Amino acid sequence: MATVKEEFGSLVFDDRVMKSMLPAEVYASLKKTIDEGKELDLTVANVVAAAMKDWAVERGATHYTHWFQPLTGVTAEKHDSFISPAPDGGVIMEFSGKELIKGEPDASSFPSGGLRATFEARGYTAWDPTSYAFIKGKTLCIPTAFCSYGGEALDKKTPLLRSMEALSQQALRILRLFGNTSVKRVISSVGPEQEYFLVDREMYNQRKDLIYTGRTLFGAKPPKGQEMDDHYFGVIKPRVAAYMEDLNEELWKLGIYAKTEHNEVAPAQHELAPIYSTTNIATDHNQLTMEIMQKVALRHGLVCLLHEKPFAGVNGSGKHNNWSIATDAGQNLLSPGETPYENAQFLLFLCAVIQAVDDYQDLLRIAVATAGNDHRLGANEAPPAVVSIFLGDELNAVLEAIETDAPYSGIAKTQMKLGADVLPKFNRATTDRNRTSPFASTGNKFEFRMLGSSNSIACANIMLNAAVAESLRIYADRLEGAADFETALHEMIKKTIKDHKRIIFNGNGYDDAWIKEATEKRGLCNYRTTPDCMPHLLDEKNVRMLVSHKVYSEVELKSRCEIMLENYCKTVVIEANTMVDMVKKQILPAVAGYAGELAGSIAKKQAVGSDVSCGYEKGTLKKLSMLADQISQYTAELETVLLGLKEADDICEESYAIRDTVLAAMSKLRVVCDEAETVTAEKYWPFPTYGDLLFGVK
């Protein structure tokens, strides 16, 4: 059996493979393209393509695909075989540099947000050499960007690469001011923690809501939920452990650094965390991780739920985006250095992040906005919808000292005394962790905790990279013309702290008092829902910043706003229609069936003697009859508000109607259906309950 070390990356055409299979000059040219962004020569591409094909075929691949990330939120691929006709009637295996570099998938059925007419079908995929090709099944997958015939980005990768380039350009300007002339690139990196639920596949197949929407639209609270906190970091059940073992092996073969696994807070909830990778590669890997998690689950008779809120009343699932920036020489720019200059450099980059989050808090909220995540944000299980930064005691004290020109004496380290000589002694960290903060400093990185579990991490990192690039641009413009660099640097750091300290909050983000303070006193944004925040993508300041750094064009931004609102509306309408279908075909017949049994029981008992009270049967029947009438009435009301959506003049108006009327009607219907579940005999209830789903995997 192969060891982990031997198996890791065995299905990836990575640097080790390229170095061993490519001629030295070709390898050197390709590395320049990857590391420095140099243009790729077609002759080099031809050699790379031939080696890539030989390597893939040797491992059983028969097809190749340009693997890309359209604006659907998932990945896409069109498979072509390597075969070409041979003169003798057979076939030869071919793959050219032209086929490697460019593909032409039909783009007409992918979301474009008005970037193209429906009849315009041509789209292009372009090889991204910074992300390694890999084998999935019998197909060589080549990570690519995806654009329209007119050159507009129709994917998430293209703007992400643009944002990384913008951040690198502006960061290099700052580093040059500090005398660093050797660094060629500054790279953002990410480690996205992935939360998920596992449920039994047979139970899943009995729930239309899970099948159609990924979350339960009905479900009464079970006798036990997460009250005991016994699932968090608890012993992993054998069936789940077998799944995790299989999942790790599949991820490791694809070069994905799956590192940490554990039970999460809610029953049936778990988490997987990888080691950091370059943001572009981390994004590709996270998309692959979500796909493989779901595929492996099926092999174990399970279903992996990635929805942000699959169950009401227990914690939902997020995806913590651990973000940092470093030079190509490996220096983390969010780590204080050993010299005064390094400390000053760190403080300037720290200020850039603080200013970016304050100036573009709306963009960070927009980047995580989905119908699913709206259920989670601000629900005392995830960060609030208000964006703020947690710095901790030590960094906060440093910034306060700078702002007031007071000396900083440092924070004394406390040795932990655990009361037993056999236990090791260690110093306590100077700052506790704050799990309620949307954007928390956790050492030499920031943890952006607002992402939903099904989100692509591309959107959040695009906005974060671009916003920090803008802060750095402002600083570079000021400092490059300064007569006295050190004085100008000190004054700018001091002014930034004073101007943007409103975004810093080290307290409990779940506290209602904080939300009031944030919005009323500090003037921070509180966009509770997707319809609230999404139109602000097109605010003049946001368009100006994103366009100036060439992350998006104005028409690309308009398309994203349109697509995200369309996705929101379609998601909720599908959920509402699923509720109507389940009520009419399953819930009402179940309630009526049990009511019929009770009525029959009453008739039988009273036929025996008129003095039989039948108190239980009559009371239950009366309640069921009342609930059935309410369910029928509220279902009709939901259908009426759905019909009313057709009167909306545009997608914004439709999203507001859904926010204000459809969701309220869905909630009203759910309440009475869940109450009916608690009254109806178990044998009549038509699908597995919350108790079955949450505790059904042993």
N, C-alpha and C positions, 0 to 999 in steps of 0.2 A: 504494500500500500504506500502511495506517495505521501511524503511529509507535507506539512503546511508550506514550508519553505519551497519545496519543489513544485507544489501545486499552484502557489500564488502567482497570478498573472499568466498562467499557462495558456489562456485563451485571448491574450492581448498582444498585439503587434507593438510592443513597447520599445523603449530605448535599448534594452538588452538585445532584443531580436534584431532591431535595425542595425546595431553596431556589428553584430555577427554576420548578417546577411548582405549588407550593402557595401559596395566598394568605398574605400576611405574617403575619396573626394566627394562622392554622392552623399555619404553620411554627413560630412562636414557642411555641405551646402544645405541639406535638410535641417540640420541643427541651427544654422543661422536663421532659417525661416521660422523655426519654432521659437528660438530664444530671443531673436532680435527683430522679428517681424519682416525679414527680408522677403522680396518677391520670389516665388517658386518658379524655377526654370522648367519648361516642359520636358526637356531631355532627362532631368533629374526625376521628374514625376513618372516618366516611362520606366525607369529602372526601379523606382520604389514600387510601382504598380506590379511589375513582374515578380518582384520578391514577395510582395504582400500576397499575391495570388498563389505562388508556390507554397508559401507558409500555410495559408488557409486550406488549400486543397490537401496538403499533407495531413491536416487535422480533420479531414472529412467534410469540409465545406464544398458545396456545389453551386452556391449562389452568392451574390454580393448585393448590398443595398446601401443607398445613401440614407443614413439614419438622421432624422431631423426632428425639431421641436416646434410644430406649428402652434398657432394661438388657440388651440383646443385645450392646452394644459397637459396633454399627453404626447407621446412620441409617435412618429409615423415612419413608414418604410415601404418601399416598392422593390421587390426582389427580381433580379435578373441573373440568369445562370452564366457561368463562365464559358459555356460551350459555344463554339463556332464551327460551321461545316468544314470538313476536310475534303480534298479532291477525290478521295477514294470512297466517299459515301459515309465515312465515320465522322468523328468530331475531334477538335483540338480544344484545349483549355486556354483561353486568352483573356487578358485584362490589360488595357492600355492606360497610359498616363492621362489621356483625355477623359476616359471613363472614370478614372479615379478623381480627377479634379472637378468635373462638372456632370450633373444629371439634369434631366428635364421632366420632373413629375407633373402630372396634371394638377394645377393649383386652383381649379374652379370651385371645388367643393370645400375648401378650407376657409375658415373665417378670415375676412379681409377688412371688415368695417368700412366698406365703401371705397377701398383702394383700387378695386377693379370691378368691372361689370361681370355678371354671371357667365356670359358667353366667352369671356376672355380666359382661356384655359392654361396658357403656357406659364410655367414657373421654373425657376432654376434652383438647384442645390449646388453649393460650392464647398469643397473639402476644407475642413478645419484641421490643419496639421498639428495644432497645439493639443488636440485631444486624440489619444491613441485609438486606432481601429481595433475591433474585437470580434470574436466569433460567438454567435448566439444560435444554438441549434446547429444547423448546417449552412448558416449564412454569415458571410463576412460583413460586419456592420461598420460603415465609414461615417463618423460624425461629420455633419455638414451644416452649413447655414442655408437658409431658405428665403428666396426673394421672388418678387413678381417680375413680369416681363419688363416693367418700367424701372426696376431696381429697388423698389420699396421693400423693406424688411417685412416678411410675413411670419417671422418666427421670434423666439425668445433669445436664441444664441447670438444673433447679429448685434442687437443693442447691448447685450452683455459684454461682448468683446469690445464694442465701441466704448462702453463705460470704463472698462479696465484700461484701455488705451488713454482715455482722458485723465484718469486718476494718475497713471504713470507719468504722463507729460507734465502735469502740474506738480506732482511730488518731486520730480527731478529738478524742477526750477528751484524748489525750496532747498533741496540737498546741495545744489551747486552754491547757493548762498552761504551754506555752512562749510564750504570748501571741499565737498565730496565730488570729485570729478571722475571717479572710476566706475561708479554705478551706471549701468545702462538701462535698467528697467526697475520699476517698483511694481510689486505684484500683490494684489489682494488675494487672501486665501480664506477658506470657509470650512467649517466642520458642522454639518447639519444633523442634529439629533432628531430621530424619526420615531414618533409615537404611533401606535396602531392597536387595534383590537383583533382578537382571534375568536371566531365562533364556529360551532359545529356546522359542517356543510349541509347535512340533512335538514337541520333546523332552518338554516339560511334559505334553502330552497322552498320552504313553506311560507316565507314572508315576502309578499309582493313589494312591500316598501323597501326592504333591503335590496332586492333584486333591481328595482327601477331607480331608486334614489340614493342607495348607500347608507341610509339612516332609517331608524324606526320612527314611523309617523304616529304610531299608537303604542301604548304599553303602560300598564299600571305599575306603580312602584312596588318592587318585591319586598318581602319581609326583611331581607338584608341587602344592603348595598355596599358602600365603602366606609360605613360608619366606624368600623373597628380598626381601620388603617392596617389590616393584617395582610393585605395583598402587596403593598408597597415594599419592594426589595425582598419579598417573601421567597420561600423555596419554590423553584420553578417546577411546574407539574411535568410528569414524564412525557406526555404527548406534546406539550409546548417545547420542552427541552429537545426532543427529537427534531421538531420543526426548526428550532434555532440552529441546531448543529448542521442540518441540511442546508439551511439558508446561508450560514457562514461559508460553507464549502463552495456554494455556487457564486457567492460574491467574491471570495478570494480568487477563484479562477479568473474572474474578470478584473482583477487588480483593484478591487474596492476594499479600502482599509476598514472593514467592519471590526470594531474594537470592543465595544461595551454592549452588554445585553442584560436586561433586568425586568422584573415586574414593575408596572407603574401603579398609580394610586387606585384606579378603578378596577373592579373584578374584570378579568379577561383582557386587561390592557397591559401593553408591554412597550419597551423602548429599545431601539438600536442606535448606537452612536459610532460614527467613523472617526478616524484620524483626519487631520486637516489636509486639504488639497487646494491647489490653485482654483480660484472661484469657478472658472470655466469647466474644469474637469470635475470639480465637486458637484456642479449642476448636472452634468451628464451622468455622473455616478448616482446622484440621488434619484434621477428619473429611472435609471436602470434598477436601482434598489427597490423602488416602489413596485415596478413591474415584476421583479423576481420574487419579492415577498408574496405577492398574490399568486404567482404560479406555483411556488413551492408549497404554499398552504393547501392548494387543491390536492397535491400528492399525499397530503397527510389527512385528508378528509376534513379539512378546515377551510374557512374563508377569512382572508385578511381584510378588515375594514379600515379604510384610510380616511373616511369622512371625519370632519372636525367634531361632530356631535352625533354619533350613532345612537346614543341612549340619553334620554332626558333623566335628570336627577343624579347622574354620576358625571365625573370629570370627562371632558372631551379631550381630543388629541391635538397637540400642536407640533411644531417643528422648530426647535431653537437653532437660530442661525448664528453660529460663533464666527465672528468676522475679525480679521486683522490685516495689517499691511506690512510688507517687508521688502527689502531690497533684493536684487538678484544675487547678492553676496550673503544673504541670509540674516541680515540685521533687521530685527523686529522694530518698526518705527513707533510702536506703542509701548515700548519698554524703556524705562529711564536708563541712561547710561552711567558710566563711571566718572565722566568728566563734566565740568560745567557746560561746555558746548553741547554735549550729548543730552544733558538734562534740558537745556533750553530748546533743543531740537524736538525732544519728546513732548515738552509742554506746548510747542507750537502745533504739532500734529494732534495732540489731545484737544487743543482749542479748535482746530479745524473740524474735528468730529462733533464737538459740542455745538459749534455754530451751524454745522450742516444739519444736525438733528433739529435744532430750533428753527432755522430758516425754512426747512423743508419737512417739517413734521407731518404736513398734509400728504406729501408724496409717500412717506413711509407707511402711513395709514392706508393710502390708496393701493400700495404695492401688495397688501395682504387682504384686500377686500374681496370677499366672495360671499355668496348666500350661506354657505356652510360655516364660514368663520364668524359671521355675524351672530350666530348662536353662542359662540364661545367667548368672544372678547367682552370683558367687563362682567363676567358671570362668576367672579370669585373662585375661579379655577385657572384663570389665564390673566395676562395683563389687561388693564382697562383699555378702552378705545382711545384714551388720552395718552399721547406719547410723552415720555419723560426719560431722563437719564439718571441712573444710579452710579455714583462715583465711589461711595464709601467714605469712611472717616478720614483716611490718610490723604487721598487726593483732594477731598473737599477742603481739608485744612491747608494744604499747599496752595490751592487757588485763592482761598480767603486771605492768606498771608500776602500773596502777590497783589491782590486787589487793594488791600489796605496798606501796602508797603511796610508790613510788620515782619519781624524775623520769624522764620519757621524753625521751631525747635524739635520737630519730629514727634512721633507717637511711640511711647515706650512699648517694647515687646513684653508680653506676659507669658511666662512658662506655665503650661497646663499641668495641674496637679491632679492626678486621677485616683489617688488614695490607695494605691497598691504598688509596692516596690518593684514587683515583677514587670509592671507596665512601663513602656518607654516614656521618656520625658521629651516634650517638643514645645516649640514656641507657637502660641496662638497667632493666627493670621491677624493683621491689623484691621481687617475689615470683614464683617460677616457677609454672606451672600443674601441678595434680596430677590426672592422668587416672584415678587409682585411687580417688579419693574419691567416695563416693556423693552428698555435698552440699558443693560447693566454692564458696567465694567467688571470683568472677572479676572483681572491680572493684566496680561499683555494682549488682551482682546476684548471685544464687546459682544455680548450675547443679545441678539435681537429676538425677543421671545413671542412676537405677535403673529408669526406665520402659522397658518393652518396646516394640518398634517398632510393634506392632499395638494397643497400649493407647490408649484415649481419655485425653487429658491431663486430663479433668475430674476424675477421682477423686483424682489426686495433688494438684491445686490446691485441691480442696475441703478436704482434710485439712490442707494447708499453710496456707491462708488461715485456717481455723478455729483451728488450733493457735497461730498468731501472734496472732490476735484474743484468745485466752485469756490469753496472756502480757501483752498490752497492757492487758487488763481488770484483771489483778492489779496491774499498775503504777499504773494510773489510780486504782484503789480506794485504794491506799496514799498516793499523792502528793496526791490531791485533799484529803485531810484533814491533810496535814502542816503543822506550824507554820512550819518553815523548809524551803522547797522545795529550795534548792540542797544543803543538808546531806542531806536525805532522798534526793534524787536520787543524790548521790555514794555514799551508803551502800548504796542499792539496787543500783546498777550493780556495786559492789564485791562485794556478797553474791551477786548472780546469777552473776558470773564464778566465784566460789569454789564455788558449789553445782552449777554445770553444766559446769565445764571438762572433766569426764570425756568429754564428747561430742566434744571438739576433738582431732583427730589429723591431723598434717601429714605423716606418713610414708607408706610403701608399703602400701596397702590390700590388696595381693595376698599379702603376707607372712603365712605361717602363724603366725608369732610374734605378729603384731598380733591375729589372731583370738583367740588364746589370752589375750593381755593384755586385749582388749576384754571378753571374756566372764567370765574368771576374776578379773581384778583390778579392772576398771572396772564390771562388772555390766551391760554393755550386752546387748541382745537379739541372738540369732542364730537367726532363723527361716529355715531353709534352704528350706522348701517351703511351698506354699499351705496344705495341711492344718495345718502347724505354726502359722501366723500367723493365719489367718482367724478362728478362734473368739475371738481376743482383741479383735476388733471390739466384742464385747459385754461386755468388761471394764467394771466399774462406773465407773472414772475416765473411760473413753472415752465411754460413754453419757452420763454427766453433763455432760461438756464440750460434746459435739455437740448435745445437746438444749437445754442452757442458752442456747446461741447461736442456737437455732432453725434449725440447718443441717439436722438430721434429727429426726424424732420417733423414739421408741423402737421403734415397730412398723416404721418404715422401715428402721431399722438391722438389725433381725432379718431383714427381707426381703432386705437386701443380703447378709448373711452366708449365708443359705440359697442365694441365687442364685449367688453366687461359688463356693461349694462344689459346687453342682450343675454349674456350667459346667466346673469342674475335672474332676469325675468323668466327665461326658459326653465331654469332650475326650479324655481318656486312653483311655476305653473305645472310642471311635471309632478311635483310633490302633491299639489292640490288635486290634480286629476287622479293620482294614485289613491289618495284618501277617499275620494268619491267612489272609485271602483271597489276598494276594499269594504267600504261601508255597505254598499248596495249588494255586493255579491257574497260577502263573508260575515260582517258583523251583525247587520240587521237580521239575516236569516238565522244566525246563531242565537241571538236574543229571542227571536220569535219561537225558535225550536224549544228553548228551555221554558219559555213562558207557556207554550203549549203543553209541555210535560207537567208543569205545575197546575195548569187548569184541569188537566185530566186527573191528576192526583186529588184535587179538591172534589171533583165530581164523584170519583170513586169513594172517597171517604164519606161524603155527604149522602151517598146512596145507601151506605151501611146504617147511618143514623143521623138524624137532623141535628142532634146535640153536639156533633163533632165540630170543634172550632176552626181547625185548619189555619191557625194564626200565622205560622211560618210561611206556608204556601201563599196565603192571601196577601200578606205583607210584602213578600218578595215579588209576587206577580204584579202587585200594584206599582212597586218601584220600577220593575222592568218595563211595564207598559208606559209609565211616565218617561223613562229614559229612551225607549224606542221612539216615542213621539218627538222628543227633543232631538234625537239623532237624525230623524227624518227631516225635521224642520231646519236644523243647522246645515245639513247636507244641501238642501235646496238653496239656502242662503249663500253657501259657498259657490254653488253652481251659478247663481245670479251674479255675484261679484266677478267671477271669472269671465262671464259673458260681457260684463261692463268694460273689461280691459280693451275690447275691440274699439272702443270709442276714443282711446288715447291718441293724441295727435303725433307724438314722437316717443322715442324709447325712454327719455327722461320722465315724461308724464306717466308712462306705463309703469316704470319702476317705483314712482311715488305711490301710485294706486296700489301696487302690490304690497309695498311697505305699510300703507295705512289701512287697507281694507282686506286684502287676501290673507295676509298672515294672521290678522285678528280673527277672521272667520275660521281659519284652520285651527287656531288655538282653541276657540270656542267649541268646535266640533270634537277636538281631541279630548277635552275635559270630560264630556258626557260619555264618550266611547270608553275611556279608561275607567270611568266609574261603573259602566255596564260590565266591564271585565271582572271587577271585584264582586259582582253579584251573580254572574252567570256561572253555572256549574262547569268545572274544568273540562269535562268530556265534550261540551258543546263549543268551547272557545276554539275558533278555526285555525289558529296559528300559535307557535311557541311564544311563551310569555317572557318577560324580562328575566325572571328567575331561571327559566330554561336556558336562555341565551348566555347570560352572564356567568352561570355556574355549570354549564353543560360540558365544558372541556376539562377532562380529568388528567 
